């Protein structure tokens, strides 16, 4: 007959001594004077995603002398995270930028008209009737799109003045984006700084949004041909001859896959920080963890890559405070 447990030790059923954990769980001591450095360092031993944030800070610090790919979904540009990304582009903290079509157009739009804070639970019908488009708890006025269309059409007129349907301009999306960054001439724009600092920008779904809408309406659109084949070659070539590459990716889907897939051409990223809210139970690329990327050869087998689960609008500023602001320049 099985012996009945009669104390806590008998319930524990310890049989081995193979494992040992040395780091004590310890949170922020509010009795001490709190500095930014102490606050950030406390994450290391707090546990859960706080510890992953600290691991991400350490991983970013390892990237400084590598070629860095930075990717974000359009909502990061919609939000105030754009200002942080703009600062990083200004001081050349990354070498390649990948974003969606929305990320491109909203960066330009925000130089013409401000996005506004609102609420997550506003009624869509009322917003629609009043000319506002909701992104989470932000709103974008229709006026922003009207001004952007005027600017974009002027940009196209200038770009295509010597071209026609019979003699079209064949241009890659990346060069098209660089020319828009040069044209906008506004230091608050991420694309202004990427163009000025010769940071490559790729947007494999550039026309999936307002830019696509405006090209549909543009009467000289047949004079423009966007060459996506040349751009995928250029993107993949960004990694081919590099010894060490790194990535910081805010969000998932297209931008995450585009960066990771390019690094397949050099046996995987050496360093990587992923920040998103997606889980892997549905097989989505956004939810895929580091180990799944290793199985494809997109992250190198020997690595210190980390995925932080959570809202990048909260997490990424903490990582920047813990890493980049120690050294404003990359050297």
C-alpha positions as CSV (number, residue, x, y, z in Angstrom):
1,X,0.0,0.0,0.0
2,X,1.3,3.5,-0.9
3,X,2.5,5.5,2.0
4,X,0.3,8.5,2.8
5,X,2.1,11.9,2.9
6,X,2.2,13.3,6.4
7,X,4.2,16.5,6.0
8,X,5.2,19.1,3.4
9,X,8.5,17.4,2.6
10,X,6.8,14.1,1.8
11,X,4.6,16.1,-0.7
12,X,7.6,17.7,-2.5
13,X,8.9,14.4,-3.9
14,X,12.4,15.6,-4.5
15,X,14.6,12.9,-6.0
16,X,17.5,14.7,-7.7
17,X,20.1,17.4,-7.2
18,X,20.8,18.1,-10.9
19,X,19.5,21.7,-11.0
20,X,20.7,24.8,-9.2
21,X,19.4,28.4,-9.6
22,X,21.7,31.2,-8.2
23,X,19.8,34.4,-8.9
24,X,17.5,35.7,-6.1
25,X,14.2,37.2,-7.1
26,X,14.5,40.8,-5.9
27,X,12.4,43.9,-6.9
28,X,13.0,47.6,-6.7
29,X,13.7,48.9,-3.2
30,X,11.6,52.0,-2.8
31,X,13.3,52.9,0.5
32,X,16.4,53.9,-1.5
33,X,16.8,56.9,-3.8
34,X,15.5,55.9,-7.2
35,X,17.6,56.7,-10.2
36,X,16.8,55.8,-13.8
37,X,19.7,53.3,-13.8
38,X,18.5,51.6,-10.6
39,X,15.0,51.5,-11.9
40,X,16.1,49.8,-15.2
41,X,18.6,47.5,-13.4
42,X,15.9,46.3,-11.0
43,X,14.1,44.6,-14.0
44,X,16.9,42.0,-14.1
45,X,15.8,40.2,-11.0
46,X,12.1,41.2,-10.9
47,X,11.0,38.3,-13.0
48,X,8.4,37.7,-15.8
49,X,8.6,40.2,-18.7
50,X,10.6,42.7,-16.6
51,X,13.5,40.2,-16.7
52,X,13.0,39.7,-20.4
53,X,13.2,43.5,-20.9
54,X,16.6,43.5,-19.1
55,X,17.7,40.6,-21.3
56,X,16.7,42.7,-24.3
57,X,18.7,45.7,-23.1
58,X,21.8,43.4,-22.8
59,X,21.1,42.0,-26.2
60,X,20.9,45.4,-27.8
61,X,24.2,46.4,-26.2
62,X,25.8,43.5,-28.0
63,X,24.6,44.8,-31.3
64,X,26.5,48.0,-31.5
65,X,29.3,46.8,-33.8
66,X,27.1,44.7,-36.1
67,X,24.8,45.6,-39.0
68,X,21.5,46.4,-37.4
69,X,18.1,45.8,-39.0
70,X,15.2,47.7,-37.4
71,X,11.6,46.9,-38.2
72,X,8.3,48.1,-37.0
73,X,4.6,47.9,-37.9
74,X,2.8,51.0,-38.9
75,X,1.1,51.5,-35.5
76,X,4.5,52.3,-34.0
77,X,4.8,55.2,-36.4
78,X,1.1,56.2,-35.6
79,X,2.1,56.4,-32.0
80,X,4.7,58.5,-30.2
81,X,7.3,55.7,-30.7
82,X,7.9,57.5,-34.0
83,X,9.9,60.2,-32.2
84,X,12.2,57.6,-30.6
85,X,12.7,55.9,-34.0
86,X,13.4,59.3,-35.5
87,X,16.1,59.9,-32.9
88,X,17.7,56.5,-33.6
89,X,17.8,57.2,-37.3
90,X,19.3,60.7,-36.7
91,X,22.2,59.2,-34.8
92,X,22.6,56.2,-37.1
93,X,21.7,53.5,-34.5
94,X,20.5,51.2,-37.2
95,X,21.5,50.4,-40.8
96,X,18.4,49.0,-42.4
97,X,14.8,50.0,-41.7
98,X,11.8,47.8,-42.7
99,X,8.2,48.9,-42.2
100,X,4.8,48.6,-43.9
101,X,3.2,51.0,-46.3
102,X,1.3,52.5,-43.4
103,X,4.6,53.2,-41.6
104,X,5.9,55.1,-44.7
105,X,2.8,57.2,-45.3
106,X,2.1,58.0,-41.7
107,X,5.6,59.3,-41.1
108,X,5.2,61.7,-44.0
109,X,1.6,62.6,-43.0
110,X,2.6,63.5,-39.5
111,X,4.8,66.3,-40.8
112,X,1.7,67.8,-42.4
113,X,-1.0,67.2,-39.8
114,X,-0.9,65.9,-36.2
115,X,-2.5,62.6,-35.1
116,X,-4.6,63.1,-32.0
117,X,-5.2,61.1,-28.8
118,X,-8.7,59.7,-28.4
119,X,-10.1,56.5,-26.8
120,X,-10.3,52.8,-27.6
121,X,-14.0,52.6,-27.3
122,X,-15.3,55.5,-29.5
123,X,-18.2,54.6,-31.8
124,X,-17.0,53.9,-35.3
125,X,-20.1,55.3,-37.0
126,X,-19.7,58.6,-35.2
127,X,-16.0,58.8,-36.1
128,X,-16.7,58.0,-39.7
129,X,-19.4,60.7,-40.0
130,X,-17.0,63.3,-38.4
131,X,-14.1,62.4,-40.6
132,X,-11.8,60.6,-38.2
133,X,-10.1,57.2,-38.6
134,X,-9.2,55.3,-35.4
135,X,-5.9,53.5,-34.7
136,X,-6.3,52.0,-31.2
137,X,-6.8,55.1,-29.0
138,X,-5.5,57.5,-31.6
139,X,-7.4,59.2,-34.4
140,X,-6.2,60.4,-37.8
141,X,-8.3,63.2,-39.4
142,X,-9.4,62.9,-43.0
143,X,-7.7,66.3,-43.4
144,X,-4.3,64.6,-42.9
145,X,-5.0,62.4,-45.9
146,X,-6.2,65.4,-48.0
147,X,-2.9,67.2,-47.3
148,X,-0.9,64.1,-47.9
149,X,-2.6,63.5,-51.3
150,X,-1.7,67.1,-52.3
151,X,1.9,66.6,-51.3
152,X,2.2,63.2,-52.8
153,X,0.7,64.3,-56.2
154,X,3.2,67.1,-56.3
155,X,6.0,64.7,-55.6
156,X,4.8,62.4,-58.4
157,X,4.4,65.3,-60.8
158,X,8.0,66.3,-60.2
159,X,9.3,62.7,-60.3
160,X,7.5,61.7,-63.5
161,X,7.7,64.9,-65.5
162,X,10.1,63.3,-68.1
163,X,8.3,59.9,-68.2
164,X,5.2,58.5,-69.9
165,X,3.4,55.2,-70.4
166,X,5.6,54.5,-73.4
167,X,8.7,55.5,-71.5
168,X,8.0,54.7,-67.8
169,X,10.2,55.3,-64.8
170,X,11.2,51.9,-63.4
171,X,12.2,52.4,-59.8
172,X,12.5,50.2,-56.7
173,X,10.2,51.0,-53.7
174,X,13.3,51.6,-51.6
175,X,14.6,54.3,-53.9
176,X,11.1,55.7,-54.3
177,X,10.9,56.0,-50.5
178,X,14.3,57.6,-50.3
179,X,13.2,60.3,-52.8
180,X,10.1,61.0,-50.6
181,X,12.4,61.3,-47.6
182,X,14.5,63.8,-49.4
183,X,11.5,65.7,-50.6
184,X,9.8,66.0,-47.2
185,X,12.7,68.0,-45.8
186,X,11.5,67.9,-42.2
187,X,13.7,66.8,-39.3
188,X,10.7,65.4,-37.4
189,X,10.4,62.7,-40.1
190,X,12.1,59.3,-39.8
191,X,12.4,59.1,-43.6
192,X,14.2,62.5,-43.7
193,X,16.9,61.0,-41.5
194,X,17.1,57.7,-43.2
195,X,17.6,59.5,-46.5
196,X,20.1,62.0,-45.1
197,X,22.1,59.2,-43.4
198,X,21.9,56.7,-46.3
199,X,20.0,54.2,-44.2
200,X,18.3,51.6,-46.5
201,X,14.5,51.5,-46.2
202,X,12.4,48.6,-47.4
203,X,8.6,48.4,-47.5
204,X,7.6,45.2,-49.4
205,X,3.9,46.2,-49.1
206,X,4.4,49.9,-49.9
207,X,1.1,50.2,-51.9
208,X,-1.1,48.5,-49.3
209,X,-2.6,51.6,-47.9
210,X,-3.1,55.3,-48.7
211,X,-0.2,55.4,-51.1
212,X,-1.9,52.7,-53.1
213,X,-5.2,54.5,-53.0
214,X,-3.5,57.7,-54.3
215,X,-1.7,55.9,-57.1
216,X,-5.0,54.4,-58.1
217,X,-6.4,58.0,-58.6
218,X,-3.2,59.5,-60.1
219,X,-3.8,60.0,-63.8
220,X,-0.2,59.4,-64.8
221,X,0.3,56.2,-62.9
222,X,1.1,54.2,-66.0
223,X,4.4,56.2,-66.2
224,X,5.5,54.6,-62.9
225,X,6.7,51.0,-62.5
226,X,7.7,49.9,-59.0
227,X,10.4,47.1,-59.3
228,X,9.8,44.8,-56.3
229,X,12.1,42.1,-57.8
230,X,15.2,44.3,-57.6
231,X,14.2,45.3,-54.0
232,X,14.0,41.8,-52.7
233,X,17.5,41.2,-54.3
234,X,18.8,44.3,-52.5
235,X,17.2,43.4,-49.2
236,X,18.7,39.8,-49.3
237,X,22.0,41.2,-50.4
238,X,22.1,43.4,-47.3
239,X,23.1,40.3,-45.3
240,X,25.0,38.1,-47.8
241,X,28.5,39.5,-47.1
242,X,28.0,40.5,-43.5
243,X,29.8,38.6,-40.7
244,X,27.5,39.8,-37.9
245,X,23.9,41.0,-38.2
246,X,21.3,42.0,-35.6
247,X,17.6,42.9,-35.5
248,X,15.2,44.8,-33.4
249,X,11.6,44.1,-34.5
250,X,8.6,45.9,-33.0
251,X,5.5,43.9,-34.0
252,X,5.1,40.9,-36.3
253,X,3.8,39.7,-39.7
254,X,5.4,41.1,-42.8
255,X,8.2,43.2,-41.3
256,X,9.3,40.5,-39.0
257,X,9.4,37.8,-41.7
258,X,11.1,40.2,-44.2
259,X,14.0,40.8,-41.9
260,X,14.4,37.3,-40.6
261,X,14.1,35.8,-44.1
262,X,16.8,38.1,-45.5
263,X,19.1,36.8,-42.7
264,X,18.6,33.3,-43.9
265,X,21.1,34.3,-46.6
266,X,23.9,34.5,-44.0
267,X,23.1,31.6,-41.7
268,X,20.9,33.7,-39.4
269,X,21.0,36.7,-37.1
270,X,23.7,36.8,-34.4
271,X,21.6,39.0,-32.2
272,X,17.8,39.6,-32.1
273,X,15.2,41.3,-30.0
274,X,11.5,40.6,-30.8
275,X,8.7,42.6,-29.1
276,X,5.1,41.7,-29.7
277,X,2.0,40.3,-28.1
278,X,1.5,37.2,-30.3
279,X,1.7,33.6,-29.2
280,X,2.8,30.6,-31.3
281,X,-0.3,28.4,-30.7
282,X,-1.8,29.3,-34.1
283,X,1.3,28.8,-36.2
284,X,1.5,32.5,-37.1
285,X,4.8,34.1,-38.1
286,X,4.1,36.9,-35.6
287,X,3.8,34.5,-32.8
288,X,6.8,32.3,-33.7
289,X,9.4,32.3,-31.0
290,X,13.2,32.4,-31.3
291,X,13.5,28.6,-31.5
292,X,11.2,28.4,-34.5
293,X,13.3,31.0,-36.3
294,X,16.4,28.9,-35.5
295,X,14.8,25.9,-37.1
296,X,14.5,27.9,-40.4
297,X,18.1,29.2,-40.2
298,X,16.9,32.8,-39.7
299,X,18.5,33.1,-36.3
300,X,21.9,31.5,-35.7
301,X,21.9,28.5,-33.4
302,X,24.4,30.0,-31.0
303,X,22.7,33.3,-29.9
304,X,21.3,35.3,-27.0
305,X,18.1,36.4,-28.8
306,X,15.1,37.3,-26.7
307,X,11.4,37.8,-27.3
308,X,9.6,40.2,-25.0
309,X,5.8,39.7,-24.8
310,X,3.9,43.0,-24.5
311,X,3.0,46.3,-25.9
312,X,6.0,47.8,-27.7
313,X,4.8,51.3,-27.0
314,X,5.6,50.6,-23.3
315,X,8.5,48.2,-23.7
316,X,10.6,49.8,-26.4
317,X,11.1,53.1,-24.6
318,X,12.4,51.2,-21.6
319,X,14.9,49.3,-23.7
320,X,16.0,52.6,-25.3
321,X,16.5,54.2,-21.9
322,X,18.5,51.2,-20.7
323,X,20.7,51.1,-23.7
324,X,20.9,53.8,-26.3
325,X,20.9,56.8,-24.1
326,X,24.1,55.7,-22.4
327,X,25.7,56.5,-25.7
328,X,23.9,59.0,-27.9
329,X,26.1,58.0,-30.8
330,X,26.8,54.4,-31.9
331,X,30.6,54.5,-31.5
